[in-house]
Amino acid sequence: MYRIGIVGPKPSIERTMRAVEGQDLEAHFELYPYEHARETGEIITRNREKVHGWVFTGPIPYLTAQDVLHEKEHAIYCPPTGASLYKAMLQAIYTLDNPVKEISIDMTGNESWGLMDSLEELNFSDEQLRKYVFSTDYDVEDMIQFHVRHWEEGRTKAAITCLYAVYEGLLQRGVPVFKIDSTKLETVQAVRMLIEQIRSSAFKDSQIGVLMVEIEGWHAAGDQSTERYQLQHMELKIKGILLRHCEQIDGSLHQDGTGRYLMYGSRGGMARNMESLHTAMHQLELDTDLLSFAGIGFGETAFDAERHARKAIQYAKDDEAGRVIVFETDGTIVEAAGEEQELSYEMYSSDSELLEQLNKAGVSIRTFQKLKAYIRRMGREEFTASELASGLSMTIRHVQRILGSLTAFSLAEITGNELNTRRGRPSNRYRLLR
């Protein structure tokens, strides 16, 4: 059974618990109420080892939590939708016994587009609507005064809020106020979605992983060795380095011929210990004075994982790739895995027209996908050959040849020139067209 932490104001947590009560969710809920959303970070830091995932009762605790949530930590909240807004409007109509057309409403910036669309569907004009958009550094008293001022001046007949603190403050001041809450169905669906994420992650984490390490030139080193036991001592040292990493991933080490080693473990263990792998690879190169490469493959079976690891090691030995390559189950390649310059791209494409054009241009789909992935990471459409060469560890001449072929077959275009600080012709700026 999964343990789910619920974070938010006490009334919101109680509403969430009423929604999930009696549902077959296979989960146990840990409740973490707070007085103010700024407590969210401390709650997560103190209790993250106790739960498998987090449910936040509203946008503010969810947005506040982003600063402390780990990259692969599971978290969700149920954003207000048109149904949530319409529920609040119906409550206003029943309570005030007349249609409410002049209202003040508050909402977070990341949700304003959705709620405003719903209000437009209700034909609210700008004169009838007073809107307050806030972020995580909100001031409750300022929000309360915003609603009170418009109500006292007769511009509004009621207030609609997303925050319990504002709701309670307006009630105390006698302002007709209604709370935007997700419906029971929406809440249950959000919790189910979180549980599915946790279940899927656990399944993925338990996939088989195979790590293949190859020391290039090991055979030649053996032929050149003049001392009788020097090579055997070196092999023992290599195994010692790899065994230390093997302990980290809780795997098993096997030798696959001279200079090649296999480690079997779980996907989760390997993914969590990439830093240990890089340390081991660096130590191997220091001790052997030879290049080392690592390929990691994942799969549902040991056969698939090892097959993917062998593909990964071939890419790792490519001069244009990183020393550590991951081959995912869906065929995605991850170069320089675990490093700051990590690059992920797909090896395949179902676009037959693109494949035909690439074939004419003499550029592989892998090279094209790799260029696209790096350009996407740069965050801009236009680039020079030298920028790609530097980022992808290719020679400028090789990149220029690739871009020339892509341009000739309408897969890229020259968008302009860039003056060089040194002598010579200006550098072309390019843009991919596919």
C-alpha positions in Angstrom: 0.0 0.0 0.0 1.3 3.4 -1.0 1.7 6.2 1.6 0.5 9.6 0.3 1.2 12.8 2.1 -1.5 15.5 1.9 -0.3 19.1 2.5 -2.5 22.2 2.9 -4.7 24.2 5.3 -6.6 21.9 7.7 -10.1 22.6 6.1 -8.7 21.8 2.6 -7.2 18.5 3.9 -10.5 17.6 5.6 -12.3 18.3 2.3 -9.8 16.1 0.4 -10.2 13.3 2.9 -14.0 13.4 2.5 -13.6 13.1 -1.2 -11.3 10.0 -1.1 -13.2 8.3 1.7 -14.6 5.0 0.6 -12.6 5.0 -2.7 -10.6 1.9 -3.5 -7.3 3.7 -3.9 -4.9 1.2 -2.2 -3.3 4.1 -0.3 -2.7 5.3 3.2 -2.8 9.0 3.7 -0.5 11.0 6.0 -2.0 14.5 6.9 0.3 17.5 7.1 -1.8 20.7 7.8 -0.1 24.1 8.0 -1.0 27.6 9.2 0.8 29.3 6.3 2.0 28.0 2.9 5.6 28.9 3.7 5.7 25.9 6.0 5.4 23.6 3.0 9.1 23.3 2.3 9.9 22.3 5.9 7.1 19.7 5.9 8.4 18.0 2.7 12.1 18.1 3.9 11.1 16.6 7.3 8.8 13.9 6.0 9.8 12.9 2.4 11.2 9.6 3.5 7.8 8.6 5.1 5.7 8.9 1.9 5.8 7.7 -1.7 4.2 10.9 -3.1 2.5 14.2 -2.2 -1.0 15.6 -2.8 -1.2 19.4 -2.4 -4.7 20.8 -1.7 -4.1 23.9 -3.8 -1.8 25.8 -6.2 0.0 27.8 -3.5 1.5 24.8 -1.5 2.2 23.1 -4.8 4.1 26.1 -6.2 5.9 26.7 -2.9 7.0 23.1 -2.9 8.8 23.3 -6.2 11.9 24.8 -4.5 12.4 21.7 -2.4 10.9 18.8 -4.3 13.4 16.4 -5.9 13.4 15.9 -9.6 11.8 12.5 -9.5 9.6 13.1 -6.4 5.9 12.5 -7.2 3.6 15.4 -6.5 0.3 16.6 -7.7 -2.5 19.0 -7.0 -6.0 19.4 -8.5 -6.1 22.8 -10.3 -9.5 24.6 -10.3 -11.5 24.1 -13.4 -14.6 25.5 -14.9 -16.6 23.0 -12.9 -15.0 24.4 -9.7 -15.9 27.9 -10.6 -19.4 27.0 -11.6 -19.9 25.3 -8.3 -18.9 28.4 -6.5 -21.2 30.5 -8.7 -24.1 28.2 -8.0 -23.5 28.4 -4.3 -23.6 32.2 -4.6 -26.9 32.2 -6.5 -28.6 29.8 -4.0 -27.2 31.7 -1.0 -28.0 35.3 -2.2 -31.2 34.2 -4.0 -30.5 36.2 -7.1 -28.1 36.1 -10.1 -24.6 37.4 -9.2 -23.1 39.4 -12.0 -20.7 41.8 -10.2 -18.0 39.8 -8.4 -14.4 40.1 -7.3 -12.2 37.0 -7.7 -8.6 36.1 -6.9 -6.5 33.4 -8.6 -2.9 32.4 -9.1 -1.1 33.5 -12.2 -0.6 30.0 -13.6 -4.4 29.4 -13.4 -5.8 32.7 -14.5 -6.1 31.7 -18.1 -8.4 28.7 -17.4 -10.6 30.5 -14.9 -10.9 33.6 -17.2 -12.0 31.4 -20.1 -14.8 30.0 -17.9 -15.8 33.5 -16.8 -15.9 34.6 -20.4 -18.3 31.7 -21.2 -20.6 33.1 -18.5 -20.5 36.4 -20.4 -18.9 38.5 -17.6 -17.9 41.9 -18.9 -14.8 43.8 -17.6 -17.1 46.2 -15.7 -18.7 43.3 -13.8 -15.5 41.6 -12.8 -12.7 42.6 -10.4 -9.7 40.3 -10.7 -6.7 39.9 -8.3 -3.9 37.7 -9.6 -1.3 36.5 -7.0 1.8 34.4 -6.6 3.5 32.4 -3.8 4.6 35.6 -2.0 1.0 36.7 -1.6 -0.3 39.0 1.2 -3.5 37.7 2.7 -4.5 41.0 4.2 -3.9 42.8 0.9 -6.2 40.3 -0.8 -8.9 40.7 1.8 -8.8 44.5 1.5 -9.1 44.2 -2.3 -12.4 42.3 -2.0 -13.7 44.4 0.9 -13.0 47.7 -0.9 -14.9 46.8 -4.0 -17.8 45.4 -2.0 -18.1 48.4 0.3 -17.9 50.8 -2.7 -20.8 48.8 -4.3 -18.8 47.6 -7.3 -19.4 43.9 -6.4 -22.1 41.9 -4.8 -19.9 38.9 -3.8 -16.3 37.6 -3.7 -14.9 34.3 -4.9 -11.5 33.2 -3.6 -9.1 30.3 -3.9 -7.6 30.7 -0.4 -9.1 29.6 2.9 -7.4 32.4 4.8 -9.0 35.0 2.5 -12.3 33.1 2.8 -12.3 33.2 6.6 -11.2 36.9 6.6 -14.0 38.0 4.4 -16.6 36.0 6.4 -15.5 37.9 9.5 -16.0 41.2 7.7 -19.4 40.3 6.5 -18.6 40.1 2.8 -20.6 37.4 0.9 -17.7 35.1 -0.1 -17.5 31.7 -1.8 -14.6 29.3 -2.1 -13.4 27.7 -5.3 -12.8 24.0 -4.5 -12.3 21.1 -6.9 -15.2 18.7 -7.2 -15.1 15.3 -5.5 -14.6 13.6 -8.8 -11.7 15.9 -9.8 -10.0 15.3 -6.4 -10.3 11.5 -6.7 -9.0 11.5 -10.2 -6.0 13.6 -9.2 -5.1 11.2 -6.4 -5.6 8.2 -8.7 -3.3 9.9 -11.2 -0.6 10.3 -8.5 -0.9 6.6 -7.5 -0.5 5.5 -11.1 2.6 7.7 -11.4 4.1 6.1 -8.3 3.2 2.6 -9.5 4.6 3.2 -13.0 7.8 4.6 -11.5 8.2 1.6 -9.2 7.8 -0.7 -12.2 10.3 1.2 -14.2 12.7 1.4 -11.3 12.7 -2.4 -11.1 13.5 -3.0 -14.7 16.7 -4.9 -15.4 19.8 -2.8 -16.1 23.0 -4.0 -17.7 26.2 -1.9 -17.5 29.0 -2.8 -19.9 32.4 -1.3 -19.4 35.1 -1.6 -22.0 38.8 -0.6 -21.8 40.0 0.3 -25.2 43.4 -1.1 -26.3 43.6 -3.6 -23.5 44.7 -6.4 -25.9 47.6 -4.2 -27.2 48.6 -3.3 -23.6 48.8 -7.1 -22.9 51.0 -7.7 -25.9 53.4 -4.9 -24.9 53.6 -5.9 -21.3 57.1 -7.1 -20.4 56.6 -8.2 -16.8 55.1 -11.6 -16.3 52.4 -10.6 -13.7 51.9 -6.9 -14.6 48.7 -7.5 -16.6 47.2 -9.8 -14.0 47.9 -7.2 -11.3 46.2 -4.6 -13.5 43.2 -6.8 -14.0 42.8 -7.2 -10.3 43.0 -3.4 -9.8 40.3 -2.9 -12.5 38.0 -5.5 -10.9 38.5 -3.8 -7.5 37.4 -0.4 -9.0 34.4 -1.9 -10.7 33.4 -4.0 -7.7 33.2 -0.8 -5.6 30.7 0.6 -8.1 28.9 -2.8 -8.2 28.4 -2.5 -4.5 26.8 0.9 -4.9 24.3 -0.4 -7.4 23.8 -3.7 -5.6 24.6 -5.6 -8.7 26.8 -8.5 -9.9 30.0 -8.3 -11.9 31.0 -10.6 -14.7 34.0 -10.5 -17.1 33.0 -10.7 -20.8 36.4 -11.3 -22.5 39.6 -9.4 -22.0 39.0 -5.7 -21.2 35.2 -5.9 -21.1 33.1 -6.3 -18.0 29.3 -6.6 -17.4 27.3 -5.6 -14.4 23.7 -6.7 -13.8 21.4 -4.8 -11.5 18.2 -2.8 -11.4 17.4 0.3 -13.4 16.8 2.3 -10.2 20.2 1.3 -8.7 22.1 2.3 -11.9 20.2 5.6 -12.4 20.8 6.7 -8.8 24.5 6.0 -8.9 25.7 7.8 -12.1 28.2 9.8 -10.1 29.8 6.6 -8.7 30.1 5.3 -12.3 31.8 8.5 -13.5 34.2 8.3 -10.6 35.0 4.6 -11.5 35.5 5.5 -15.1 37.9 8.3 -14.2 39.8 6.0 -11.9 40.1 3.3 -14.6 41.7 5.8 -17.0 44.1 7.0 -14.4 45.2 3.5 -13.4 45.4 2.0 -16.9 46.3 5.1 -19.0 43.7 3.8 -21.5 40.4 5.1 -22.6 37.3 3.5 -21.0 33.7 3.5 -22.3 30.5 2.5 -20.6 27.2 1.5 -22.1 24.0 1.0 -20.1 21.0 -0.8 -21.4 17.6 -1.3 -19.8 14.9 -3.9 -20.6 12.1 -6.1 -19.3 14.5 -9.1 -19.6 18.2 -9.6 -19.0 18.5 -10.5 -22.7 17.0 -7.1 -23.9 19.0 -5.1 -21.3 22.2 -6.7 -22.4 21.4 -6.2 -26.1 20.7 -2.5 -25.4 24.0 -2.3 -23.4 26.0 -3.6 -26.4 24.4 -1.1 -28.7 25.2 1.7 -26.1 28.8 0.7 -25.9 29.2 0.9 -29.7 27.8 4.5 -29.5 30.0 5.3 -26.6 33.1 4.4 -28.6 32.0 6.8 -31.4 34.3 9.8 -31.4 31.3 12.1 -31.4 29.6 10.6 -28.4 30.2 10.8 -24.7 32.1 8.2 -22.7 28.9 7.0 -20.9 25.8 6.2 -23.1 22.4 4.9 -22.1 20.2 3.0 -24.5 16.6 3.2 -23.2 13.9 0.6 -23.8 12.1 2.8 -26.4 15.3 3.3 -28.4 16.2 6.7 -27.0 19.9 7.5 -26.7 21.2 9.5 -23.7 24.8 10.8 -24.3 27.1 11.9 -21.6 24.6 10.4 -19.1 24.7 11.9 -15.7 26.8 14.9 -16.7 25.8 18.5 -17.1 26.0 18.3 -20.9 23.7 15.2 -21.0 21.9 15.0 -24.3 18.8 12.8 -25.1 17.4 12.1 -28.5 15.4 9.4 -30.4 17.2 7.1 -32.8 14.2 6.6 -35.1 11.6 8.6 -37.0 8.3 7.5 -38.7 8.5 10.4 -41.1 9.2 8.6 -44.4 9.7 11.9 -46.3 12.3 13.0 -43.8 14.1 9.7 -43.9 14.2 9.8 -47.7 15.6 13.4 -47.7 18.2 12.4 -45.1 19.2 9.4 -47.2 19.7 11.7 -50.2 21.7 14.1 -48.1 23.9 11.3 -46.7 23.1 12.2 -43.1 22.0 9.5 -40.6 18.8 9.9 -38.7 20.8 9.6 -35.5 23.0 12.6 -36.4 20.0 14.7 -37.4 18.1 13.9 -34.2 21.2 14.7 -32.2 21.5 18.1 -33.9 17.9 18.8 -33.2 18.2 17.8 -29.5 21.2 20.1 -29.0 19.7 23.0 -30.8 16.5 22.6 -28.7 18.7 22.7 -25.6 20.4 25.9 -26.8 17.0 27.5 -26.7 17.1 29.3 -30.0 16.4 28.4 -33.6 19.4 29.9 -35.3 23.0 28.7 -34.9 26.4 28.6 -36.4 28.6 25.5 -37.3 31.1 26.5 -34.7 28.4 26.5 -32.0 27.3 23.0 -32.9 30.9 21.8 -33.2 31.8 23.1 -29.7 28.7 21.7 -28.0 28.7 18.3 -29.7 32.5 17.7 -29.7 32.7 17.5 -33.5 35.1 19.2 -35.8 33.9 22.4 -37.5 34.6 20.9 -40.9 32.5 17.9 -40.1 29.6 20.0 -38.9 29.9 22.3 -42.0 29.7 19.3 -44.2 26.6 18.0 -42.5 24.9 21.5 -42.6 25.9 21.8 -46.3 24.1 18.6 -47.1 21.0 19.4 -45.1 20.8 22.8 -46.8 21.2 21.3 -50.2 18.2 19.0 -49.6 16.0 21.7 -48.0 16.3 20.3 -44.4 18.1 23.4 -43.3 18.6 27.0 -44.6 21.1 29.8 -44.2 19.4 32.7 -42.4 22.3 35.2 -42.4 26.0 35.8 -41.6 27.9 36.5 -38.5 31.1 38.5 -38.6 34.2 36.8 -37.1 36.5 38.7 -34.7 39.4 37.1 -36.6 40.2 37.4 -40.3 38.3 35.4 -42.7 34.8 35.0 -44.2 31.7 35.6 -42.1 30.2 32.5 -40.5 26.8 31.4 -41.9 23.9 31.2 -39.5 21.5 28.2 -40.1 18.1 27.0 -39.1 16.7 23.5 -39.4 13.5 23.3 -41.4 12.2 19.9 -40.1 
